[in-house]
């Protein structure tokens, strides 16, 4: 996987536009949900998914560039690998690895021992082989070619594990939305749990997740304590968004996939139609 650490910027797919009209009110699951919102009945799933797999942008390099009398860089280097190289705890290929540096990773040289170089990059300290670095005059030339002065840094083993877990959660969340979107346009039925023949808001969410082997409580109130809480800014597709008496699945682009009411059935609505009580992640 050719990623450049947690600081690597990802670009995402375009998303659709959804319009929600009407005033806001708190409702119970049995109320006519249409009184509080309106929806666009059917949309393409490609327009539903939006800000997935988000990662932090890289920062401008903060390392001081120390030069010798020939103008060559003494303490700055860049990785010279096609994919990645391990940053090891000790100057040996048998040593365990502390992190990875990817192509173009910026590093600070702490100690040059010839075949091995001790470096710092991002949150990672360790040793890499000199052959995997662009140093000296070549580093200056490499840096000069980077007009925007934007760099990536090494990724620690802990950071990689966290990233992979997040990516897996995001992947499964998109699958949840893709699956649930097959039932857009199907009827809303109070007390129902059938994705084909009718479900209410909590029945819809419960039945969608049941297909993934995740069994949720039957009511919106009981769903408020499932999984782990996340903030609105951290939301990913598939997260459960709970309101006062209503629930839906976050579908990206500030929208939810939900069973709305008898008039609209299952569809896409604004995630901001009413105050959010809590957001839960169960993936």
C-alpha positions in Angstrom: 0.0 0.0 0.0 1.7 3.2 -1.1 0.7 5.6 1.6 2.9 8.3 3.1 1.9 8.3 6.7 -0.9 9.9 8.6 0.1 13.2 7.1 -0.8 12.1 3.6 -3.7 14.0 2.0 -6.4 11.9 0.4 -8.7 13.2 -2.2 -12.3 12.1 -2.3 -15.1 11.5 -4.7 -17.7 14.1 -5.6 -20.9 13.9 -3.7 -24.5 14.8 -4.6 -26.6 17.8 -3.4 -29.6 17.3 -1.1 -32.2 19.9 -0.2 -34.2 19.9 3.0 -37.0 22.2 3.7 -39.4 22.9 6.6 -39.1 23.7 10.3 -37.4 21.6 13.0 -39.3 19.8 15.7 -38.7 17.0 18.1 -40.7 13.9 17.3 -41.2 10.4 18.7 -40.8 7.4 16.5 -44.5 7.1 16.0 -44.9 10.8 14.9 -45.3 11.8 11.3 -41.7 12.4 10.5 -42.5 14.4 7.4 -43.5 17.3 9.5 -39.9 18.0 10.4 -38.2 17.5 7.1 -38.4 16.8 3.4 -36.2 14.7 1.2 -35.1 13.9 -2.3 -36.6 10.5 -2.8 -34.0 8.6 -4.7 -30.3 9.4 -5.4 -27.4 7.5 -6.9 -25.2 5.8 -4.3 -22.1 7.5 -5.8 -23.6 10.8 -4.8 -24.2 9.6 -1.3 -20.7 8.8 -0.2 -18.4 11.7 0.3 -15.8 12.5 2.9 -14.4 9.0 3.4 -10.9 7.9 4.5 -10.1 11.4 5.6 -6.5 11.9 6.7 -4.5 15.0 7.8 -2.6 17.1 5.3 1.1 17.3 5.4 2.7 20.4 7.0 5.4 22.6 5.8 8.8 21.2 6.9 9.9 22.6 10.2 13.4 21.2 10.2 16.4 23.6 10.2 18.7 23.1 7.2 22.3 23.1 8.3 24.8 23.6 5.5 28.5 23.0 5.2 30.9 25.3 3.5 30.0 23.8 0.1 26.3 24.6 0.6 25.3 20.9 1.0 22.7 19.9 3.5 24.1 18.2 6.6 21.0 17.2 8.6 18.2 16.9 6.1 17.6 14.0 3.8 14.7 12.5 1.8 13.8 8.8 1.3 14.9 7.2 -1.9 12.6 4.2 -2.0 10.0 3.0 -4.6 7.6 1.9 -1.9 8.8 2.1 1.7 11.7 1.2 4.0 11.7 0.2 7.6 13.0 2.5 10.3 14.6 0.1 12.8 15.3 0.4 16.5 19.0 -0.6 15.9 21.4 -0.4 13.0 20.7 -3.9 11.8 18.2 -5.6 9.4 17.5 -8.1 12.2 16.2 -5.3 14.5 12.5 -4.8 15.0 11.0 -1.8 13.2 9.7 1.4 14.8 8.1 2.8 11.6 8.2 3.2 7.9 9.4 5.9 5.6 7.8 6.1 2.1 8.9 7.6 -1.1 9.9 11.3 -0.6 9.7 11.2 3.2 11.6 14.0 4.8 13.9 13.0 7.7 16.3 14.8 10.0 19.7 13.1 10.3 20.8 12.7 13.9 23.9 10.5 13.3 25.6 9.3 10.1 27.4 6.0 10.7 28.2 5.3 7.1 26.1 2.3 6.1 23.4 3.2 8.6 21.9 6.6 9.5 20.1 7.5 12.7 17.1 9.7 11.8 14.0 11.4 13.1 10.9 11.8 11.0 7.5 12.8 12.4 7.2 10.8 15.6 9.6 8.1 14.6 13.3 7.7 15.7 15.5 5.0 14.4 18.0 3.7 11.9 17.7 3.4 8.1 20.3 2.3 5.5 22.2 5.2 3.9 21.4 3.8 0.4 17.7 4.5 1.1 18.3 8.2 1.6 18.9 11.2 -0.7 21.5 13.3 1.2 24.0 16.2 0.8 23.9 18.1 -2.5 21.3 15.7 -4.0 19.0 16.5 -1.0 19.4 20.2 -1.8 18.5 19.6 -5.4 15.6 17.4 -4.4 14.3 20.1 -2.1 14.6 22.7 -4.8 12.3 20.7 -7.0 9.6 20.8 -4.4 8.0 24.1 -5.2 5.2 23.9 -2.7 7.6 22.8 0.1 5.1 20.2 1.3 6.5 17.0 2.7 5.4 13.8 4.2 6.9 12.2 7.3 7.5 8.7 8.5 4.7 6.6 10.0 5.2 4.8 13.3 4.0 1.2 13.8 1.4 2.4 16.2 0.2 5.1 13.7 0.1 2.5 10.9 -2.1 0.2 13.0 -4.5 3.0 13.9 -4.7 4.0 10.2 -5.4 0.5 9.1 -8.1 0.1 11.7 -9.7 3.3 10.6 -9.5 2.4 6.9 -11.1 -0.9 7.6 -13.9 0.8 9.6 -14.5 3.2 6.8 -14.5 0.4 4.2 -17.2 -1.5 6.1 -19.1 1.7 6.7 -19.3 2.4 3.0 -20.5 -1.2 2.5 -23.3 -0.6 5.0 -24.5 2.5 3.1 -24.2 0.8 -0.2 -26.3 -2.1 1.1 -28.9 0.1 2.7 -29.2 2.3 -0.3 -30.6 -0.6 -2.3 -33.9 -0.1 -0.3 -34.3 3.6 -1.1 -38.0 4.1 -2.1 -39.3 1.2 -0.1 -42.1 1.9 2.3 -42.0 3.2 5.9 -44.1 1.0 8.2 -44.5 1.9 11.9 -43.1 -1.0 13.9 -41.8 -2.7 10.8 -38.3 -4.2 10.3 -38.6 -5.4 6.7 -36.2 -3.7 4.3 -38.4 -4.8 1.4 -41.9 -4.4 2.7 -41.6 -1.7 5.4 -39.6 -0.6 8.3 -39.6 2.4 10.7 -36.5 4.4 11.5 -35.0 2.1 14.1 -36.2 -1.0 12.4 -34.4 0.1 9.2 -31.1 0.7 11.0 -31.5 -2.5 13.0 -32.2 -4.6 9.9 -29.4 -3.1 7.8 -26.8 -3.8 10.5 -28.2 -7.3 11.1 -27.1 -8.2 7.6 -23.5 -7.5 8.7 -23.8 -9.6 11.8 -24.3 -6.7 14.2 -27.4 -6.9 16.3 -28.7 -3.6 17.6 -31.5 -2.8 20.1 -35.0 -2.2 18.7 -35.7 1.4 19.8 -33.9 4.7 19.1 -33.5 5.3 22.9 -31.7 2.0 23.4 -29.5 2.6 20.4 -28.1 5.8 22.1 -25.7 3.6 24.1 -24.4 1.2 21.5 -20.8 1.2 20.2 -18.6 4.2 20.9 -19.5 7.9 20.7 -18.0 10.1 17.9 -18.1 13.8 17.2 -19.8 15.2 14.1 -16.4 16.1 12.7 -15.2 12.5 13.1 -18.3 10.9 11.5 -17.9 8.3 8.8 -20.4 6.6 6.5 -22.3 3.9 8.5 -22.2 5.8 11.8 -25.6 5.8 13.6 -27.0 9.3 14.0 -29.6 9.6 16.7 -32.1 12.4 17.3 -35.0 12.8 19.7 -37.1 9.9 18.5 -35.4 9.3 15.2 -32.3 7.6 13.9 -30.5 7.2 10.6 -27.2 6.1 9.1 -24.6 8.7 8.2 -24.2 8.6 4.4 -21.6 11.4 3.8 -22.0 15.0 2.7 -24.0 15.9 5.8 -26.8 13.4 4.9 -28.4 10.4 6.5 -29.9 7.3 5.0 -33.1 6.6 6.9 -36.7 5.5 7.0 -38.5 8.8 7.0 -42.3 8.4 7.2 -45.3 6.9 5.4 -45.2 9.6 2.7 -41.5 9.3 1.8 -40.4 5.8 2.8 -36.7 5.1 2.9 -34.5 7.8 1.5 -31.8 10.4 2.0 -32.2 13.4 4.2 -30.2 16.2 5.8 -28.2 15.1 8.9 -28.7 18.6 10.3 -32.5 18.7 10.1 -32.7 18.7 14.0 -30.3 18.7 16.9 -28.3 15.5 17.2 -28.5 13.6 20.5 -25.5 11.4 19.9 -23.5 9.7 17.1 -22.5 6.0 17.6 -20.0 3.9 15.8 -20.4 0.1 15.9 -18.0 -1.0 13.2 
